[in-house]
Every structure is written in structure tokens, then in C-alpha cells.
Amino acid sequence: MSDYRLGDSTPPSARRSNRVFEEVGGWFFTTREGKPMGPFDTEAEAMQGLRDFIEFIELAPLDALASLTTALTPPKDAGSNED
């Protein structure tokens, strides 16, 4: 299996940063969409949560991935003037 994401030609080492962080309330990881997931009691648990999340993404049926992507993607700003 390749470490490249589908449709992404950027090497993994160039695009991935530390996705696990600590804030008040516990440890979290961020999704590709930038959503924090957690809290976890320890950094190790957050790392395991991230691994579990990635495994789910790799194995989930396409309809489940579509629902998850919709839930994690921020809505477009209705007041935006972007065209």
C-alpha cells in the first residue's frame, strides 16, 4: 500500500505534521479536515485513536466515508463573497 493519499502527489513527509496535541481537557488528534477528535486521557491513547481512525478510513465502505466527510467538512460560509 502506498503512503500517498488518493489524488495527492505530495509526499507524506511533506504534508503531515504532528496531529496529536494536548489542550485543557485532554489529548486530541486532528482529522485531515482539521477537526479535533477526543479527548483522550493520554497521548498514547490519542495516538491509538488516530491509528484506529485511519484504519477505519482505509476499510470503510464508500457510503460511510461520504457521510463522514460530510460531517467533518465545514459548511461554506453563506456570507462569503467567493465565486
Long-range contacts (C-beta under 8 A, 24 or more apart in sequence): 19-50, 20-46, 20-47, 20-50, 29-53, 31-72, 33-69, 33-72, 33-73, 33-74, 35-72
